[in-house]
Amino acid sequence: MNKGKRKRRTFIVISPRDGQIREYGFSPRILGLILLGALGLVGGLGYYAYTQGFHQLRLSDQKALLALKKENRNLLRSLEQTREEVQQLGEAMDQLRATEDRLRAHHAMEPLAASGELGGIGGVEDLSEEFASLPPQKHLMVGKLSMRIDYLKRMVNLQAESFEEIERKFEEAEIQYLPTILPVPEQQTWLSSSFGWRIDPFTGRRAFHRGVDFAGRKGTPIYATADGFVSYAGKDRYLGSTIIIAHRKKERDEQGQPYVRQGGYQTEYGHLDRIMVEQGQQIKRGQQIGTMGNSGRSTGPHLHYAVRLQDQQLSKHRGYQNPENFIFDNGEDYLWAASE
């Protein structure tokens, strides 16, 4: 026996087809290399499968993260847009509040309850469960929006009640001071110039007409369109013989001194032929105050009639309103308030 000869490992393979026997001999070194190669192949395949799966998982996570970031941007953009809209609503409510304060002051009514008297409002902790998982920044933003919207809802309800109260007050005591009838006989006159921009008949240039003109015969009666008192009766550079009626009460303060409450309407009657009232005289709706003429800067007999809201002197057109918006079937629907 050759002791220098290394031991070999023999593998016997019997063919299932013909039963032949085959022998394969491998030295321990070769067998180890084969096993090592097999293990390396299996490990490599396993590592490849793992890395590919991990890569796919990372791609999926990245797509989900990108989708979440996009959703987050859209949500923040939507929240910011909602915040701006709520801010605009708040500004509109402030304007309504200012109008409401002015109307209540004009009617000598107590001011609307202060914002602190609206009662308790919800907070961030009152949000529904669907918002509980939001990040702190979004949660705080949504909470503030919720509180602001809740406040505006309460203010809307309060303003609605207040305007209803003002409307009742107006219908009860102030309707006679609203100029709602024609200042001229309807069958004897016609509208010759409307309110708004027109070509001035004297200068030929575009100018704003602050009232309306009714044409007719000289001497046609002119009527007051609402209760009030004569604040001016005399000459005007452009309107000629002019009457101005303030449609509100003369009142007295706590010291008993006479004063005129701010606000309310006034009507102006120009180009008259005859003035039949005096300054300071109390006037009733439908009372004749003068006759139609051609005084002042005029191209023929007519009445210049204007309506002005006194507490809007600094507003557009210095508070002058379109008189046609105040005439309702010659005022017949409103005269009942003055007669009751």
C-alpha positions as a printed NumPy array, in Angstrom:
array([[   0.   ,    0.   ,    0.   ],
       [   1.279,    3.419,   -0.918],
       [   1.14 ,    5.458,    2.25 ],
       [   1.808,    8.69 ,    0.29 ],
       [  -1.353,    8.339,   -1.655],
       [  -4.171,   10.496,   -0.279],
       [  -7.524,    9.092,    0.651],
       [ -10.321,    9.61 ,   -1.809],
       [ -14.049,    9.775,   -1.296],
       [ -15.954,    7.525,   -3.645],
       [ -19.589,    8.124,   -4.686],
       [ -21.531,    5.26 ,   -6.303],
       [ -24.372,    6.28 ,   -8.631],
       [ -26.837,    3.684,   -9.931],
       [ -28.667,    4.789,  -13.085],
       [ -32.462,    4.436,  -12.769],
       [ -32.708,    3.646,  -16.475],
       [ -30.414,    0.681,  -17.05 ],
       [ -29.136,   -0.114,  -13.549],
       [ -25.551,    0.578,  -14.484],
       [ -23.249,    1.457,  -11.619],
       [ -20.882,    4.372,  -11.856],
       [ -18.228,    5.376,   -9.351],
       [ -16.934,    8.903,   -8.813],
       [ -13.954,    9.515,   -6.635],
       [ -12.956,   12.888,   -5.223],
       [ -10.128,   13.884,   -3.023],
       [ -11.101,   15.663,    0.202],
       [  -9.699,   18.902,   -1.2  ],
       [ -11.756,   18.774,   -4.367],
       [ -14.856,   17.782,   -2.422],
       [ -14.359,   20.732,   -0.094],
       [ -14.026,   23.098,   -3.008],
       [ -17.217,   21.724,   -4.546],
       [ -19.105,   22.161,   -1.283],
       [ -17.682,   25.606,   -0.796],
       [ -18.71 ,   26.582,   -4.324],
       [ -22.227,   25.232,   -3.764],
       [ -22.549,   27.2  ,   -0.551],
       [ -21.29 ,   30.328,   -2.284],
       [ -23.776,   29.88 ,   -5.111],
       [ -26.673,   29.429,   -2.694],
       [ -25.505,   32.406,   -0.636],
       [ -25.12 ,   34.57 ,   -3.716],
       [ -28.57 ,   33.67 ,   -4.962],
       [ -29.994,   34.385,   -1.528],
       [ -28.211,   37.728,   -1.304],
       [ -29.394,   38.674,   -4.793],
       [ -32.977,   37.819,   -3.928],
       [ -32.728,   39.78 ,   -0.663],
       [ -31.223,   42.897,   -2.238],
       [ -33.723,   42.877,   -5.09 ],
       [ -36.622,   42.566,   -2.656],
       [ -35.174,   45.283,   -0.428],
       [ -34.714,   47.538,   -3.453],
       [ -38.289,   46.993,   -4.518],
       [ -39.405,   47.701,   -0.957],
       [ -37.365,   50.896,   -0.891],
       [ -38.872,   52.003,   -4.206],
       [ -42.34 ,   51.332,   -2.827],
       [ -41.53 ,   53.271,    0.339],
       [ -40.129,   56.147,   -1.685],
       [ -43.251,   56.323,   -3.832],
       [ -45.424,   56.272,   -0.708],
       [ -43.27 ,   59.002,    0.855],
       [ -43.511,   61.161,   -2.258],
       [ -47.281,   60.662,   -2.312],
       [ -47.5  ,   61.665,    1.363],
       [ -45.372,   64.76 ,    0.742],
       [ -47.594,   65.779,   -2.173],
       [ -50.705,   65.183,   -0.083],
       [ -49.147,   67.235,    2.7  ],
       [ -48.428,   70.143,    0.345],
       [ -51.971,   70.022,   -1.039],
       [ -53.402,   69.919,    2.468],
       [ -51.322,   72.884,    3.606],
       [ -52.286,   74.788,    0.441],
       [ -55.959,   73.992,    1.035],
       [ -55.709,   75.038,    4.673],
       [ -54.026,   78.311,    3.702],
       [ -56.708,   79.011,    1.093],
       [ -59.401,   78.261,    3.65 ],
       [ -57.677,   80.544,    6.154],
       [ -57.648,   83.389,    3.595],
       [ -61.334,   82.843,    2.785],
       [ -62.212,   82.852,    6.478],
       [ -60.21 ,   86.074,    6.857],
       [ -62.177,   87.653,    4.001],
       [ -65.413,   86.554,    5.636],
       [ -64.214,   88.144,    8.858],
       [ -63.514,   91.418,    7.051],
       [ -66.979,   91.307,    5.466],
       [ -68.482,   90.708,    8.9  ],
       [ -66.568,   93.719,   10.241],
       [ -68.093,   95.863,    7.5  ],
       [ -71.548,   94.552,    8.335],
       [ -70.852,   95.259,   11.991],
       [ -69.909,   98.851,   11.16 ],
       [ -73.113,   99.262,    9.143],
       [ -75.102,   97.686,   11.94 ],
       [ -73.548,  100.043,   14.528],
       [ -74.379,  103.034,   12.335],
       [ -77.981,  101.953,   11.869],
       [ -78.46 ,  101.244,   15.572],
       [ -76.976,  104.635,   16.449],
       [ -79.279,  106.324,   13.944],
       [ -82.317,  104.663,   15.523],
       [ -81.071,  105.411,   19.07 ],
       [ -80.819,  101.685,   19.847],
       [ -78.436,  100.006,   22.26 ],
       [ -75.236,   98.762,   20.568],
       [ -74.845,   95.119,   19.632],
       [ -73.321,   92.826,   22.265],
       [ -69.543,   92.928,   22.304],
       [ -67.658,   89.956,   20.91 ],
       [ -66.753,   88.924,   24.453],
       [ -70.433,   88.458,   25.217],
       [ -70.962,   85.8  ,   22.565],
       [ -70.417,   82.989,   25.058],
       [ -67.81 ,   80.247,   25.073],
       [ -66.358,   78.911,   21.859],
       [ -64.617,   75.665,   21.044],
       [ -60.886,   75.098,   21.1  ],
       [ -58.3  ,   72.811,   19.568],
       [ -59.221,   70.069,   21.972],
       [ -62.771,   70.053,   20.619],
       [ -61.75 ,   68.817,   17.157],
       [ -63.162,   65.518,   15.978],
       [ -61.115,   62.296,   16.16 ],
       [ -60.289,   62.393,   12.44 ],
       [ -58.013,   65.359,   13.117],
       [ -56.34 ,   63.861,   16.163],
       [ -53.58 ,   62.194,   14.124],
       [ -52.509,   65.39 ,   12.36 ],
       [ -49.025,   66.773,   13.025],
       [ -48.927,   69.544,   15.666],
       [ -48.577,   72.362,   13.11 ],
       [ -51.583,   71.256,   11.075],
       [ -53.559,   70.409,   14.178],
       [ -53.028,   73.92 ,   15.535],
       [ -53.934,   75.514,   12.187],
       [ -57.126,   73.478,   11.86 ],
       [ -57.98 ,   74.283,   15.462],
       [ -57.628,   78.022,   14.92 ],
       [ -59.739,   77.837,   11.753],
       [ -62.396,   75.892,   13.608],
       [ -62.509,   78.509,   16.368],
       [ -62.704,   81.373,   13.863],
       [ -65.487,   79.698,   11.861],
       [ -67.412,   79.024,   15.064],
       [ -67.056,   82.693,   16.017],
       [ -68.245,   83.862,   12.581],
       [ -71.276,   81.552,   12.78 ],
       [ -72.239,   83.111,   16.091],
       [ -71.698,   86.602,   14.696],
       [ -73.86 ,   85.84 ,   11.638],
       [ -76.716,   84.695,   13.868],
       [ -76.285,   87.729,   16.1  ],
       [ -76.174,   90.121,   13.143],
       [ -79.272,   88.531,   11.612],
       [ -81.182,   89.069,   14.861],
       [ -79.89 ,   92.627,   15.093],
       [ -80.906,   93.537,   11.53 ],
       [ -84.363,   92.068,   12.137],
       [ -84.64 ,   94.276,   15.216],
       [ -83.5  ,   97.33 ,   13.237],
       [ -86.009,   96.523,   10.494],
       [ -88.838,   96.336,   13.031],
       [ -87.7  ,   99.612,   14.572],
       [ -87.575,  101.251,   11.176],
       [ -91.025,   99.996,   10.199],
       [ -92.478,  101.161,   13.508],
       [ -91.015,  104.655,   13.75 ],
       [ -88.937,  105.708,   10.729],
       [ -90.872,  104.794,    7.599],
       [ -92.32 ,  108.288,    7.281],
       [ -88.772,  109.611,    6.853],
       [ -88.014,  107.467,    3.801],
       [ -88.549,  109.387,    0.497],
       [ -90.674,  106.912,   -1.449],
       [ -93.107,  108.964,   -3.548],
       [ -92.754,  111.01 ,   -6.717],
       [ -92.043,  114.729,   -6.113],
       [ -94.22 ,  115.705,   -9.098],
       [ -97.671,  114.757,  -10.47 ],
       [ -97.112,  111.639,  -12.569],
       [ -99.586,  112.59 ,  -15.31 ],
       [ -98.183,  116.104,  -15.808],
       [ -94.457,  115.373,  -15.986],
       [ -91.924,  113.007,  -17.502],
       [ -88.382,  111.883,  -16.66 ],
       [ -86.013,  113.903,  -18.846],
       [ -82.614,  112.956,  -17.363],
       [ -81.577,  110.005,  -15.203],
       [ -79.069,  109.568,  -12.371],
       [ -75.464,  108.879,  -13.376],
       [ -72.972,  109.863,  -16.029],
       [ -74.191,  112.022,  -18.909],
       [ -73.098,  114.795,  -21.28 ],
       [ -73.525,  118.152,  -19.54 ],
       [ -75.902,  120.27 ,  -21.7  ],
       [ -73.864,  123.449,  -20.984],
       [ -70.242,  122.269,  -21.212],
       [ -70.677,  119.36 ,  -23.644],
       [ -68.418,  117.284,  -21.393],
       [ -69.075,  114.043,  -19.56 ],
       [ -70.28 ,  114.783,  -16.001],
       [ -71.984,  112.925,  -13.175],
       [ -75.631,  113.836,  -12.622],
       [ -76.401,  113.463,   -8.892],
       [ -80.158,  113.377,   -9.257],
       [ -82.948,  113.015,  -11.801],
       [ -84.779,  115.665,  -13.815],
       [ -88.556,  115.8  ,  -14.258],
       [ -89.72 ,  118.075,  -17.088],
       [ -93.114,  119.756,  -17.163],
       [ -94.89 ,  123.08 ,  -17.37 ],
       [ -93.85 ,  126.064,  -15.303],
       [ -95.966,  126.204,  -12.145],
       [ -96.393,  122.391,  -11.819],
       [ -96.68 ,  121.577,   -8.079],
       [ -93.677,  120.062,   -6.284],
       [ -94.247,  117.751,   -3.288],
       [ -92.101,  116.635,   -0.363],
       [ -91.366,  112.939,   -0.702],
       [ -91.196,  112.191,    3.052],
       [ -91.608,  113.758,    6.49 ],
       [ -88.859,  116.007,    7.802],
       [ -87.952,  119.677,    8.147],
       [ -86.636,  122.303,    5.757],
       [ -82.89 ,  122.62 ,    6.292],
       [ -82.467,  125.136,    3.463],
       [ -84.772,  127.31 ,    1.333],
       [ -83.132,  129.877,   -0.913],
       [ -80.856,  130.492,   -3.89 ],
       [ -78.154,  128.192,   -5.275],
       [ -75.567,  129.132,   -7.905],
       [ -76.473,  126.221,  -10.176],
       [ -79.89 ,  125.005,   -8.969],
       [ -81.481,  128.446,   -8.673],
       [ -84.366,  128.509,   -6.191],
       [ -83.73 ,  125.432,   -4.081],
       [ -85.293,  123.571,   -1.175],
       [ -83.456,  120.958,    0.912],
       [ -85.463,  118.776,    3.303],
       [ -83.796,  116.743,    6.055],
       [ -85.837,  113.598,    6.613],
       [ -85.311,  113.119,   10.339],
       [ -86.452,  114.534,   13.645],
       [ -85.333,  117.62 ,   15.481],
       [ -84.553,  116.36 ,   18.96 ],
       [ -83.278,  117.716,   22.272],
       [ -80.303,  116.513,   24.252],
       [ -80.138,  115.879,   28.007],
       [ -79.708,  119.607,   28.638],
       [ -82.813,  120.338,   26.585],
       [ -80.891,  121.905,   23.71 ],
       [ -82.18 ,  121.194,   20.167],
       [ -79.994,  119.082,   17.905],
       [ -80.323,  117.058,   14.718],
       [ -79.471,  113.367,   14.874],
       [ -76.71 ,  112.397,   12.477],
       [ -77.532,  110.199,    9.514],
       [ -80.734,  109.788,    7.548],
       [ -81.717,  111.029,    4.112],
       [ -82.143,  114.484,    2.664],
       [ -83.868,  115.424,   -0.583],
       [ -83.017,  118.377,   -2.814],
       [ -85.434,  120.232,   -5.117],
       [ -83.876,  122.65 ,   -7.636],
       [ -84.78 ,  125.109,  -10.43 ],
       [ -88.035,  126.06 ,   -8.666],
       [ -90.181,  128.992,   -9.744],
       [ -91.743,  129.453,   -6.325],
       [ -90.693,  128.395,   -2.815],
       [ -93.703,  127.808,   -0.527],
       [ -91.927,  126.813,    2.726],
       [ -89.452,  128.396,    5.156],
       [ -86.199,  127.157,    6.62 ],
       [ -86.799,  125.133,    9.812],
       [ -90.439,  124.36 ,    8.923],
       [ -91.753,  120.856,    9.656],
       [ -92.881,  119.023,    6.521],
       [ -95.176,  116.057,    5.866],
       [ -94.927,  113.563,    3.004],
       [ -97.025,  114.714,    0.035],
       [ -97.121,  118.367,    1.185],
       [ -96.664,  120.915,   -1.611],
       [ -93.441,  122.862,   -1.077],
       [ -93.104,  124.826,   -4.319],
       [ -93.704,  124.971,   -8.055],
       [ -91.629,  123.937,  -11.072],
       [ -89.582,  126.638,  -12.737],
       [ -86.532,  127.46 ,  -14.824],
       [ -84.252,  129.207,  -12.309],
       [ -80.512,  128.688,  -12.06 ],
       [ -78.568,  126.896,  -14.788],
       [ -81.43 ,  125.355,  -16.725],
       [ -82.461,  124.816,  -20.333],
       [ -86.198,  124.828,  -19.608],
       [ -88.83 ,  124.269,  -16.903],
       [ -87.999,  121.163,  -14.918],
       [ -87.296,  119.86 ,  -11.395],
       [ -83.888,  118.605,  -10.358],
       [ -84.59 ,  116.047,   -7.61 ],
       [ -81.797,  114.363,   -5.59 ],
       [ -81.615,  111.952,   -2.649],
       [ -78.577,  111.941,   -0.387],
       [ -77.627,  109.667,    2.495],
       [ -76.121,  112.044,    5.027],
       [ -73.864,  109.646,    6.921],
       [ -72.048,  108.694,    3.702],
       [ -70.744,  112.132,    2.755],
       [ -67.237,  110.769,    2.179],
       [ -68.398,  107.717,    0.228],
       [ -68.761,  107.357,   -3.524],
       [ -70.611,  110.347,   -5.101],
       [ -70.704,  111.983,   -1.63 ],
       [ -73.647,  109.863,   -0.558],
       [ -75.966,  110.711,   -3.447],
       [ -78.304,  107.842,   -4.328],
       [ -80.378,  107.042,   -7.4  ],
       [ -83.838,  108.494,   -6.587],
       [ -85.516,  105.933,   -8.846],
       [ -84.518,  103.214,   -6.352],
       [ -86.659,  104.895,   -3.674],
       [ -89.907,  105.188,   -5.605],
       [ -92.222,  102.191,   -4.995],
       [ -95.537,  102.57 ,   -6.814],
       [ -95.574,  106.198,   -5.73 ],
       [ -95.093,  105.128,   -2.131],
       [ -98.557,  103.631,   -1.659],
       [ -97.127,  100.459,   -0.092],
       [ -95.462,  102.528,    2.626],
       [ -97.965,  105.272,    3.392],
       [ -99.89 ,  102.968,    5.734],
       [ -97.096,  103.242,    8.312],
       [ -97.486,  106.992,    8.525],
       [-101.256,  106.84 ,    8.866],
       [-101.483,  104.139,   11.544]])
